Amino acid sequence: MSGIYIHIPFCKKACHYCDFHFSTSLKYADEMVEAICKEIKMKKDRISGQVGSIYFGGGTPSILSQSSLQKIFDAINSTFSVDTNAEITIETNPDDLTSQKIKELRQLPVNRFSVGIQSFFNEDLVWMNRVHNASEAENCIRRSQDAGFENLTLDLIYGYPLLTDTKWLSNIEKAVELQVPHVSAYALTVEPRTALAHAIKNKQQNPISDNQSAGQFVILMDKLLEAGFEQYEISNFAKPNRYAIHNTNYWKGVNYIGIGPSAHGFDGQNRYMNPASNSLYMEQLERNKLPELIEELSLNDRFNEYIMTSLRTMWGTDLQKITDEFGKDFLEETKHNLRGFEDKDWLILGEEKIKLSQSGKFFADHIASELFIINSSE
């Protein structure tokens, strides 16, 4: 079943490391919600079957009021057929998840929270310029569980200068103690045009250490696997059969539509990209024009995307799928490119699947790029 991604481009503050598209002003929030609802209706023909997942990302979707979120759900339900068991996720910040807010979200079809904890240490949260504090980070999880929201993802970040291995281990242990079924953990990367990049450039901040990130990645894998989690994607860990359906569908190439400024969509053949500009997005919809650019993906493009995404998962790259969807020439080229890894312990080569070994997970992007096909007859 297809998915719907909705980008809510508002945040209370700008985190020092973040380069996602958002605004810290809610001045035009009502107009943005109206524009999002209009785009949903204009994309009615993009999904023919049922919707299996809806994901509110951002930004901080939980910053919107219950009535604003209800308007978006009304637009979705009047336009598409949503499966009764659809996974409906909203990204939230701990400071938003007050008892009242959770009660309001309980009235909506939302059945999954993705909570941006990042750290359980106050000094780290201040360094990141997060809005919440350490006690809110822990309390919002317990409060959500008490209210009946048990399908939770807890987001953590590692590899930043303040994070010692001891503190990182403590963060992981706290996540396990809180009994959430899903943990997403990302190594901090320095994105251009962020406050962090500026501080490092001006020597106001130490650069990020690749060795530190690699060591903390090992700690992450060891401790969560020991606690009964499966590493079903390089950055995502879940208890058995508690995988995030929406994100798993991204990695498996399932079709989805993107709604909101900067959102992307994919129909199996082409990728659609909305402008990362609130004003341009709303202006084009005001003129009854879909605010999107279309990137027509070649057979090579689609193959390379499949390699990049499938290789990151525990299910691996399916050799039969390569033959069925791309042709025997692509399979032969893939097998040829695999020869370069025969002496390395980075891949597990089976008759039906290619999977990353534990050591190969450190080099996933490099391995995928070596398997890309740059030139072929299409």
KEKE-3310 file (N, C-alpha, C; in steps of 0.2 Angstrom, whole numbers, plus 5000, padded with zeros to 4 digits):
npx = (5004:5002:5011:5009:5018:5020:5025:5028:5032:5038:5046:5050:5063:5079:5089:5106:5113:5104:5098:5086:5071:5062:5053:5054:5044:5027:5017:5011:5004:4991:4987:4997:4992:4980:4985:4992:4981:4975:4984:4984:4971:4973:4981:4974:4973:4985:4986:4980:4976:4974:4979:4993:5001:5005:5014:5019:5031:5045:5054:5043:5029:5021:5019:5008:4991:4977:4966:4971:4978:4968:4961:4969:4969:4956:4956:4964:4956:4945:4949:4957:4958:4960:4969:4962:4971:4982:4998:5001:5010:5017:5030:5037:5042:5049:5045:5033:5025:5015:5003:4990:4992:4995:4983:4975:4981:4977:4964:4965:4968:4981:4993:5006:5021:5036:5049:5059:5071:5086:5096:5099:5105:5107:5117:5121:5109:5107:5119:5115:5105:5092:5075:5069:5072:5082:5074:5061:5063:5063:5051:5041:5041:5036:5024:5017:5016:5009:4997:4993:4999:5010:5017:5031:5045:5061:5072:5090:5106:5123:5141:5145:5155:5153:5149:5154:5159:5154:5143:5136:5133:5125:5114:5109:5106:5096:5086:5083:5078:5067:5058:5054:5049:5056:5071:5079:5095:5107:5123:5130:5131:5140:5132:5132:5129:5124:5122:5131:5141:5146:5152:5162:5170:5174:5182:5177:5171:5175:5180:5170:5173:5178:5182:5177:5163:5163:5167:5156:5146:5148:5146:5133:5127:5131:5125:5111:5107:5110:5100:5089:5085:5083:5093:5087:5089:5103:5103:5092:5083:5074:5062:5058:5047:5042:5045:5047:5034:5032:5044:5051:5045:5050:5063:5061:5056:5043:5028:5025:5017:5022:5019:5018:5030:5046:5044:5046:5041:5037:5034:5037:5043:5046:5053:5046:5047:5044:5046:5058:5053:5042:5034:5034:5029:5015:5011:5010:5001:4990:4988:4982:4991:5002:5015:5029:5044:5048:5058:5063:5067:5080:5083:5095:5096:5085:5089:5101:5096:5089:5099:5106:5097:5091:5103:5106:5097:5092:5086:5093:5099:5090:5094:5086:5076:5083:5085:5072:5066:5076:5084:5094:5107:5110:5111:5122:5132:5131:5136:5149:5154:5154:5165:5176:5175:5178:5189:5186:5178:5166:5154:5140:5138:5126:5116:5104:5103:5112:5120:5125:5139:5143:5154:5154:5144:5149:5154:5144:5139:5150:5151:5139:5141:5151:5144:5135:5128:5134:5135:5124:5115:5099)
npy = (4994:5011:5026:5041:5056:5070:5086:5097:5113:5120:5125:5128:5132:5134:5120:5118:5109:5106:5105:5104:5109:5123:5135:5147:5155:5156:5163:5161:5149:5144:5147:5139:5126:5126:5126:5114:5105:5108:5104:5090:5086:5090:5080:5068:5058:5052:5041:5025:5014:5008:5018:5014:5020:5035:5049:5062:5073:5085:5099:5102:5093:5092:5104:5110:5114:5104:5106:5110:5099:5090:5095:5092:5078:5076:5081:5071:5059:5062:5061:5050:5032:5026:5013:5003:4998:5006:5013:5027:5041:5053:5066:5071:5084:5083:5093:5097:5087:5087:5083:5087:5090:5077:5071:5077:5073:5060:5060:5060:5051:5047:5035:5032:5038:5048:5052:5066:5064:5064:5067:5062:5071:5087:5096:5093:5094:5108:5112:5108:5116:5113:5113:5107:5099:5088:5081:5082:5075:5062:5061:5063:5052:5042:5047:5047:5033:5030:5035:5027:5027:5016:5013:5018:5028:5032:5045:5047:5055:5053:5055:5068:5082:5083:5071:5058:5041:5035:5043:5041:5027:5027:5035:5025:5015:5021:5022:5009:5005:5013:5005:5007:5002:5004:5012:5025:5030:5042:5047:5062:5074:5086:5099:5110:5127:5128:5132:5125:5121:5134:5137:5128:5131:5143:5140:5140:5129:5112:5100:5087:5070:5056:5044:5044:5043:5031:5022:5024:5020:5006:5003:5006:4997:4985:4986:4987:4976:4967:4969:4964:4970:4972:4976:4983:4992:5002:5013:5011:5003:4989:4981:4964:4963:4976:4986:5002:5005:5015:5021:5009:5006:5016:5011:5000:5004:5007:5015:5033:5048:5065:5079:5096:5110:5107:5093:5076:5065:5048:5038:5026:5027:5040:5054:5067:5083:5096:5114:5121:5132:5141:5152:5152:5139:5140:5151:5145:5135:5143:5148:5137:5127:5113:5113:5108:5099:5088:5074:5063:5047:5037:5020:5016:5025:5021:5008:5010:5017:5007:4998:5007:5009:4996:4989:4994:4988:4974:4965:4965:4965:4959:4947:4941:4950:4960:4955:4953:4966:4974:4968:4955:4959:4969:4961:4953:4963:4967:4956:4955:4967:4964:4956:4964:4964:4952:4948:4955:4957:4963:4961:4949:4936:4928:4915:4921:4933:4949:4955:4967:4964:4964:4972:4978:4988:5000:5005:5007:5016:5018:5005:5003:5013:5007:4997:5003:5006:5015:5017:5010:5001:5006)
npz = (5000:4997:5003:5013:5015:5025:5026:5039:5041:5053:5068:5085:5089:5081:5079:5081:5073:5062:5046:5039:5031:5038:5047:5061:5064:5066:5060:5048:5049:5049:5035:5029:5033:5026:5013:5012:5014:5002:4992:4995:4990:4977:4973:4971:4962:4962:4971:4969:4976:4993:5007:5016:5026:5035:5037:5048:5046:5049:5052:5066:5068:5079:5084:5079:5081:5088:5081:5068:5064:5063:5052:5042:5042:5039:5026:5020:5022:5015:5003:5000:5002:5017:5025:5038:5047:5046:5048:5057:5060:5070:5071:5086:5098:5115:5123:5118:5122:5132:5146:5142:5128:5123:5126:5117:5105:5106:5102:5089:5073:5075:5079:5082:5089:5085:5094:5097:5106:5107:5117:5134:5143:5150:5147:5134:5127:5128:5121:5108:5106:5108:5113:5124:5140:5150:5159:5154:5143:5147:5155:5145:5138:5147:5150:5138:5136:5147:5143:5134:5122:5115:5104:5100:5094:5098:5096:5095:5095:5091:5092:5094:5101:5115:5119:5128:5129:5140:5143:5132:5132:5143:5138:5129:5138:5145:5135:5133:5146:5146:5139:5125:5109:5098:5092:5084:5079:5075:5068:5071:5059:5050:5042:5028:5030:5043:5060:5067:5058:5055:5067:5068:5057:5061:5071:5084:5089:5091:5078:5071:5076:5067:5071:5084:5082:5075:5085:5094:5087:5087:5100:5101:5092:5099:5112:5110:5102:5111:5120:5114:5102:5084:5071:5059:5049:5045:5054:5062:5074:5081:5091:5088:5074:5076:5067:5059:5048:5038:5035:5032:5020:5012:5010:5004:4992:4990:4983:4987:4991:4993:5003:5006:5009:5003:5003:4996:4984:4977:4963:4958:4946:4944:4953:4964:4969:4980:4982:4993:5001:5010:5006:4991:4989:4995:4987:4974:4975:4978:4965:4960:4956:4956:4966:4961:4956:4943:4943:4932:4933:4927:4921:4926:4937:4945:4948:4955:4966:4972:4975:4984:4995:4998:5002:5015:5023:5034:5027:5015:4997:4984:4973:4963:4961:4955:4943:4938:4938:4932:4923:4916:4912:4921:4933:4930:4929:4942:4949:4943:4949:4962:4964:4968:4982:4987:4995:5006:5022:5021:5015:5015:5005:4997:4988:4985:4990:4994:5008:5020:5031:5048:5050:5038:5038:5042:5031:5021:5012:5003:4998:4992:4982:4974:4968:4960:4944:4931:4917:4905:4893:4890)
capx = (5000:5006:5011:5009:5023:5017:5031:5026:5039:5038:5049:5051:5070:5083:5094:5112:5115:5099:5097:5079:5067:5057:5053:5052:5038:5020:5013:5006:5003:4984:4988:5000:4988:4975:4989:4993:4975:4973:4989:4982:4966:4975:4985:4970:4975:4992:4986:4974:4974:4973:4985:4995:5005:5005:5020:5020:5038:5046:5050:5040:5022:5017:5018:5002:4985:4973:4961:4975:4980:4961:4959:4973:4966:4949:4957:4966:4951:4940:4953:4960:4955:4965:4968:4960:4977:4987:5002:5000:5016:5019:5036:5036:5047:5047:5042:5026:5021:5012:4997:4985:4994:4994:4976:4972:4983:4973:4958:4966:4970:4988:4994:5013:5025:5043:5050:5066:5075:5093:5100:5096:5109:5105:5122:5121:5103:5109:5124:5112:5100:5086:5070:5067:5077:5083:5068:5056:5065:5061:5044:5036:5040:5032:5018:5014:5015:5003:4991:4991:5004:5015:5021:5035:5052:5065:5078:5096:5111:5130:5147:5147:5161:5152:5147:5159:5157:5150:5137:5132:5130:5119:5108:5106:5103:5089:5081:5081:5074:5060:5054:5051:5050:5060:5076:5083:5101:5111:5129:5130:5135:5140:5129:5133:5125:5121:5126:5137:5146:5149:5156:5168:5174:5178:5186:5173:5169:5179:5177:5167:5178:5175:5184:5172:5157:5163:5167:5150:5141:5149:5143:5125:5125:5132:5120:5104:5106:5110:5094:5084:5083:5085:5096:5084:5092:5109:5102:5086:5083:5067:5060:5055:5041:5040:5048:5043:5031:5032:5051:5053:5043:5055:5069:5059:5054:5035:5026:5022:5017:5025:5015:5021:5036:5052:5043:5047:5037:5040:5029:5040:5046:5049:5053:5043:5050:5042:5051:5060:5051:5035:5030:5033:5024:5009:5009:5009:4995:4985:4986:4980:4997:5006:5022:5033:5048:5048:5064:5062:5073:5082:5083:5101:5094:5081:5093:5106:5093:5087:5105:5108:5092:5091:5109:5106:5093:5094:5084:5098:5098:5088:5097:5081:5072:5087:5084:5065:5065:5081:5086:5100:5113:5111:5113:5129:5136:5132:5140:5155:5156:5155:5172:5181:5174:5179:5194:5184:5173:5161:5147:5138:5136:5122:5113:5098:5104:5118:5119:5131:5141:5143:5160:5152:5139:5153:5156:5138:5138:5155:5150:5134:5143:5155:5139:5131:5130:5135:5133:5122:5110:5092)
capy = (5000:5018:5030:5049:5060:5077:5090:5103:5117:5125:5123:5133:5135:5130:5116:5120:5105:5105:5109:5103:5115:5125:5142:5147:5159:5152:5168:5159:5142:5143:5147:5133:5120:5126:5124:5107:5102:5109:5099:5083:5085:5090:5074:5063:5053:5049:5035:5022:5009:5011:5021:5010:5023:5042:5051:5069:5075:5092:5103:5099:5093:5092:5111:5112:5113:5098:5107:5110:5092:5087:5098:5088:5071:5077:5081:5064:5054:5064:5061:5044:5027:5024:5006:5003:4996:5010:5016:5035:5043:5061:5067:5076:5086:5081:5099:5098:5081:5088:5079:5090:5088:5069:5069:5080:5068:5054:5061:5060:5044:5045:5029:5031:5045:5048:5058:5068:5065:5066:5065:5063:5075:5094:5100:5091:5097:5115:5113:5107:5121:5110:5117:5103:5097:5080:5078:5082:5069:5055:5061:5063:5045:5038:5050:5044:5026:5030:5037:5022:5027:5012:5012:5024:5028:5037:5047:5049:5057:5052:5057:5075:5082:5083:5065:5053:5034:5033:5046:5038:5021:5029:5036:5019:5011:5024:5020:5002:5005:5015:5000:5008:4996:5007:5017:5028:5033:5045:5050:5069:5076:5094:5101:5117:5133:5127:5135:5120:5122:5140:5137:5124:5135:5149:5137:5141:5122:5106:5097:5080:5065:5050:5039:5044:5041:5024:5019:5025:5016:4999:5003:5006:4990:4979:4986:4987:4969:4963:4971:4961:4974:4970:4982:4981:4997:5004:5018:5010:4996:4988:4974:4960:4965:4982:4990:5007:5003:5020:5021:5003:5006:5020:5007:4994:5006:5007:5022:5037:5055:5070:5084:5101:5112:5103:5086:5072:5059:5043:5034:5020:5029:5047:5057:5073:5087:5102:5119:5122:5139:5142:5157:5149:5133:5143:5155:5141:5132:5148:5148:5130:5124:5109:5116:5102:5098:5081:5071:5057:5042:5032:5013:5016:5029:5017:5002:5013:5019:5001:4996:5011:5008:4989:4986:4997:4984:4967:4960:4965:4966:4953:4946:4939:4956:4964:4952:4954:4973:4978:4963:4950:4963:4972:4956:4951:4968:4967:4950:4957:4972:4961:4953:4968:4963:4945:4948:4959:4954:4968:4958:4942:4935:4922:4913:4925:4940:4952:4959:4969:4961:4969:4977:4982:4993:5006:5007:5006:5021:5016:4999:5004:5017:5003:4993:5007:5005:5022:5017:5004:5002:5006)
capz = (5000:4996:5009:5012:5019:5026:5030:5043:5041:5058:5074:5090:5088:5076:5082:5078:5068:5058:5039:5037:5029:5043:5050:5068:5064:5065:5058:5042:5050:5046:5028:5027:5033:5020:5007:5013:5012:4995:4989:4996:4986:4970:4971:4972:4957:4963:4974:4967:4981:4999:5010:5022:5031:5035:5042:5048:5048:5049:5057:5072:5067:5086:5086:5077:5086:5087:5075:5062:5062:5061:5045:5037:5042:5035:5019:5018:5022:5010:4996:4999:5006:5022:5028:5045:5051:5043:5053:5057:5064:5070:5074:5091:5103:5121:5127:5116:5124:5139:5147:5137:5121:5122:5126:5111:5100:5107:5099:5082:5071:5076:5083:5083:5090:5084:5098:5096:5112:5105:5123:5141:5147:5149:5144:5127:5124:5127:5116:5102:5105:5109:5117:5130:5145:5151:5163:5149:5138:5150:5157:5140:5135:5152:5150:5132:5137:5152:5140:5129:5116:5116:5098:5101:5092:5102:5092:5098:5091:5094:5088:5095:5105:5122:5121:5130:5128:5146:5142:5126:5135:5148:5134:5126:5143:5147:5130:5134:5152:5145:5135:5119:5104:5092:5093:5079:5081:5070:5069:5070:5053:5049:5036:5026:5031:5049:5065:5069:5052:5055:5073:5067:5052:5064:5077:5090:5090:5089:5073:5073:5075:5064:5076:5090:5079:5073:5091:5097:5083:5089:5107:5099:5090:5104:5117:5108:5100:5117:5123:5110:5096:5078:5067:5053:5045:5048:5059:5065:5078:5083:5094:5082:5071:5078:5062:5057:5042:5033:5033:5029:5014:5008:5009:4999:4986:4989:4981:4992:4989:4997:5004:5010:5006:5003:5003:4990:4982:4972:4960:4956:4940:4945:4960:4964:4974:4981:4984:5000:5002:5012:5002:4985:4990:4995:4981:4968:4976:4977:4958:4958:4952:4960:4967:4961:4950:4942:4941:4928:4934:4922:4923:4930:4943:4949:4950:4960:4972:4975:4979:4990:5000:5001:5006:5021:5028:5036:5021:5009:4990:4981:4966:4958:4960:4950:4936:4936:4937:4929:4918:4917:4911:4928:4937:4928:4931:4949:4951:4942:4953:4968:4964:4972:4989:4988:5000:5012:5026:5022:5013:5015:4998:4996:4982:4983:4993:4996:5014:5024:5037:5054:5048:5031:5040:5043:5024:5017:5006:4999:4995:4987:4976:4970:4965:4956:4937:4928:4910:4902:4888:4893)
cpx = (5004:5006:5010:5014:5020:5023:5028:5032:5039:5042:5049:5058:5073:5089:5101:5115:5110:5099:5091:5076:5062:5058:5051:5047:5032:5015:5008:5005:4996:4984:4991:4996:4983:4979:4990:4987:4973:4978:4986:4976:4968:4979:4981:4971:4981:4992:4979:4971:4973:4980:4987:4999:5005:5010:5020:5027:5039:5053:5048:5032:5018:5016:5011:4996:4981:4969:4965:4976:4973:4959:4963:4971:4960:4950:4960:4960:4945:4943:4955:4957:4961:4964:4966:4966:4983:4991:5002:5005:5016:5025:5034:5042:5045:5043:5035:5022:5018:5006:4991:4986:4993:4987:4973:4974:4979:4966:4958:4968:4977:4989:5002:5017:5032:5045:5058:5069:5082:5098:5096:5100:5108:5110:5122:5115:5104:5114:5120:5107:5093:5081:5069:5073:5077:5077:5062:5057:5062:5054:5039:5035:5035:5025:5014:5012:5009:4996:4989:4995:5010:5020:5025:5042:5055:5071:5084:5101:5118:5135:5148:5152:5159:5150:5152:5155:5152:5143:5132:5129:5124:5113:5105:5103:5096:5084:5078:5076:5067:5055:5051:5053:5055:5065:5079:5089:5105:5117:5128:5134:5135:5138:5130:5128:5121:5125:5132:5143:5150:5154:5162:5173:5178:5181:5183:5171:5174:5176:5174:5173:5175:5176:5179:5166:5157:5163:5160:5144:5142:5145:5135:5123:5125:5126:5113:5102:5106:5104:5088:5081:5086:5088:5093:5086:5098:5107:5096:5086:5076:5066:5057:5048:5038:5043:5044:5040:5033:5040:5054:5051:5047:5061:5067:5056:5047:5034:5024:5022:5019:5021:5018:5027:5042:5051:5044:5042:5040:5035:5031:5044:5050:5049:5050:5046:5047:5047:5052:5059:5043:5031:5029:5028:5017:5006:5007:5002:4989:4983:4984:4985:5000:5013:5027:5038:5048:5055:5063:5068:5074:5082:5089:5099:5090:5085:5098:5102:5091:5094:5107:5103:5092:5097:5109:5101:5095:5091:5088:5095:5096:5090:5091:5077:5076:5085:5077:5063:5069:5084:5092:5106:5115:5113:5120:5133:5137:5137:5148:5158:5158:5162:5177:5180:5175:5184:5192:5179:5167:5154:5146:5135:5132:5119:5108:5099:5111:5116:5126:5133:5142:5149:5158:5147:5143:5155:5150:5138:5144:5154:5144:5136:5147:5150:5135:5133:5129:5132:5130:5117:5103:5087)
cpy = (5006:5021:5038:5052:5067:5081:5096:5107:5122:5121:5129:5137:5131:5127:5118:5116:5104:5109:5107:5110:5117:5132:5142:5152:5155:5157:5165:5152:5140:5142:5141:5127:5120:5124:5117:5103:5102:5104:5092:5082:5085:5084:5067:5057:5049:5042:5031:5017:5012:5013:5017:5014:5031:5044:5059:5070:5083:5094:5099:5099:5094:5099:5113:5110:5106:5100:5108:5103:5089:5089:5094:5081:5071:5077:5075:5060:5056:5063:5054:5038:5024:5017:5007:5002:5001:5013:5024:5038:5051:5062:5072:5078:5085:5087:5100:5092:5082:5084:5081:5089:5081:5068:5072:5075:5062:5054:5060:5053:5043:5039:5027:5038:5043:5054:5060:5070:5068:5065:5066:5067:5083:5098:5099:5094:5105:5116:5112:5112:5118:5114:5113:5102:5090:5077:5077:5076:5063:5055:5060:5056:5041:5041:5048:5037:5026:5031:5032:5022:5023:5011:5019:5023:5034:5038:5049:5051:5055:5055:5065:5076:5081:5076:5060:5046:5033:5037:5043:5031:5022:5031:5030:5015:5014:5022:5013:5001:5008:5011:5002:5003:4998:5012:5019:5032:5035:5048:5057:5070:5083:5096:5108:5121:5132:5131:5131:5121:5128:5140:5133:5128:5140:5147:5139:5134:5117:5103:5090:5075:5059:5044:5038:5041:5034:5020:5019:5021:5008:4998:5002:5000:4985:4980:4985:4979:4965:4964:4968:4965:4971:4976:4981:4986:5000:5009:5017:5003:4996:4981:4970:4962:4971:4988:4996:5006:5008:5020:5015:5003:5010:5015:5001:4997:5007:5015:5026:5044:5060:5076:5090:5104:5108:5095:5083:5067:5054:5039:5028:5021:5036:5049:5065:5077:5094:5107:5120:5129:5139:5146:5154:5143:5136:5147:5151:5137:5137:5149:5142:5126:5120:5112:5111:5102:5090:5079:5064:5052:5037:5025:5013:5019:5024:5011:5005:5015:5012:4998:5000:5010:5001:4986:4989:4992:4977:4962:4960:4966:4960:4953:4945:4946:4961:4961:4953:4961:4977:4974:4960:4954:4966:4967:4954:4957:4969:4962:4952:4962:4970:4958:4957:4967:4956:4944:4952:4956:4959:4966:4951:4940:4928:4921:4918:4932:4942:4956:4961:4965:4966:4974:4981:4988:5000:5009:5006:5010:5019:5010:4999:5008:5012:4998:4997:5006:5012:5022:5010:5005:5001:5005)
cpz = (5000:5003:5008:5017:5019:5030:5033:5044:5047:5064:5079:5090:5083:5079:5078:5073:5062:5051:5036:5035:5035:5044:5057:5069:5062:5062:5052:5043:5047:5039:5025:5027:5028:5014:5007:5011:5005:4990:4989:4991:4979:4968:4972:4968:4958:4967:4972:4972:4988:5002:5016:5027:5030:5040:5042:5051:5048:5049:5063:5071:5074:5088:5084:5082:5084:5081:5068:5060:5060:5054:5040:5037:5038:5028:5016:5017:5017:5003:4995:5003:5010:5025:5035:5049:5049:5049:5052:5062:5064:5074:5080:5095:5110:5125:5125:5119:5131:5140:5142:5130:5119:5122:5120:5105:5100:5103:5091:5080:5072:5081:5084:5084:5088:5088:5098:5102:5111:5111:5129:5146:5145:5145:5136:5124:5123:5122:5109:5101:5105:5114:5124:5134:5146:5155:5158:5144:5141:5152:5151:5137:5140:5151:5144:5133:5142:5149:5134:5122:5117:5110:5097:5097:5096:5098:5096:5093:5095:5090:5089:5100:5113:5124:5122:5129:5134:5145:5137:5128:5140:5144:5131:5132:5145:5142:5131:5141:5151:5141:5129:5114:5098:5094:5086:5081:5075:5072:5067:5063:5052:5042:5035:5029:5038:5054:5067:5064:5053:5061:5072:5062:5056:5071:5084:5093:5087:5083:5075:5071:5072:5068:5082:5087:5078:5080:5095:5093:5085:5096:5106:5097:5095:5109:5115:5105:5106:5121:5119:5104:5090:5074:5060:5047:5048:5054:5063:5068:5081:5086:5088:5080:5073:5073:5061:5049:5037:5031:5030:5022:5009:5006:5004:4993:4984:4987:4987:4989:4995:4997:5008:5007:5008:5003:4996:4990:4977:4970:4957:4949:4941:4952:4959:4970:4974:4983:4991:5002:5004:5007:4994:4984:4990:4989:4975:4969:4976:4970:4955:4954:4957:4960:4967:4955:4950:4940:4938:4929:4929:4925:4928:4937:4948:4952:4956:4966:4975:4978:4985:4996:5003:5004:5013:5026:5029:5031:5015:5002:4987:4974:4961:4957:4955:4943:4934:4935:4933:4923:4920:4916:4918:4933:4936:4930:4938:4952:4949:4947:4960:4969:4968:4979:4991:4994:5006:5015:5027:5019:5014:5009:4998:4989:4980:4985:4994:5002:5017:5030:5042:5052:5042:5033:5041:5036:5019:5011:5001:4995:4990:4981:4971:4966:4960:4948:4934:4921:4908:4897:4891:4888)
residu = (MET:SER:GLY:ILE:TYR:ILE:HIS:ILE:PRO:PHE:CYS:LYS:LYS:ALA:CYS:HIS:TYR:CYS:ASP:PHE:HIS:PHE:SER:THR:SER:LEU:LYS:TYR:ALA:ASP:GLU:MET:VAL:GLU:ALA:ILE:CYS:LYS:GLU:ILE:LYS:MET:LYS:LYS:ASP:ARG:ILE:SER:GLY:GLN:VAL:GLY:SER:ILE:TYR:PHE:GLY:GLY:GLY:THR:PRO:SER:ILE:LEU:SER:GLN:SER:SER:LEU:GLN:LYS:ILE:PHE:ASP:ALA:ILE:ASN:SER:THR:PHE:SER:VAL:ASP:THR:ASN:ALA:GLU:ILE:THR:ILE:GLU:THR:ASN:PRO:ASP:ASP:LEU:THR:SER:GLN:LYS:ILE:LYS:GLU:LEU:ARG:GLN:LEU:PRO:VAL:ASN:ARG:PHE:SER:VAL:GLY:ILE:GLN:SER:PHE:PHE:ASN:GLU:ASP:LEU:VAL:TRP:MET:ASN:ARG:VAL:HIS:ASN:ALA:SER:GLU:ALA:GLU:ASN:CYS:ILE:ARG:ARG:SER:GLN:ASP:ALA:GLY:PHE:GLU:ASN:LEU:THR:LEU:ASP:LEU:ILE:TYR:GLY:TYR:PRO:LEU:LEU:THR:ASP:THR:LYS:TRP:LEU:SER:ASN:ILE:GLU:LYS:ALA:VAL:GLU:LEU:GLN:VAL:PRO:HIS:VAL:SER:ALA:TYR:ALA:LEU:THR:VAL:GLU:PRO:ARG:THR:ALA:LEU:ALA:HIS:ALA:ILE:LYS:ASN:LYS:GLN:GLN:ASN:PRO:ILE:SER:ASP:ASN:GLN:SER:ALA:GLY:GLN:PHE:VAL:ILE:LEU:MET:ASP:LYS:LEU:LEU:GLU:ALA:GLY:PHE:GLU:GLN:TYR:GLU:ILE:SER:ASN:PHE:ALA:LYS:PRO:ASN:ARG:TYR:ALA:ILE:HIS:ASN:THR:ASN:TYR:TRP:LYS:GLY:VAL:ASN:TYR:ILE:GLY:ILE:GLY:PRO:SER:ALA:HIS:GLY:PHE:ASP:GLY:GLN:ASN:ARG:TYR:MET:ASN:PRO:ALA:SER:ASN:SER:LEU:TYR:MET:GLU:GLN:LEU:GLU:ARG:ASN:LYS:LEU:PRO:GLU:LEU:ILE:GLU:GLU:LEU:SER:LEU:ASN:ASP:ARG:PHE:ASN:GLU:TYR:ILE:MET:THR:SER:LEU:ARG:THR:MET:TRP:GLY:THR:ASP:LEU:GLN:LYS:ILE:THR:ASP:GLU:PHE:GLY:LYS:ASP:PHE:LEU:GLU:GLU:THR:LYS:HIS:ASN:LEU:ARG:GLY:PHE:GLU:ASP:LYS:ASP:TRP:LEU:ILE:LEU:GLY:GLU:GLU:LYS:ILE:LYS:LEU:SER:GLN:SER:GLY:LYS:PHE:PHE:ALA:ASP:HIS:ILE:ALA:SER:GLU:LEU:PHE:ILE:ILE:ASN:SER:SER:GLU)
# end
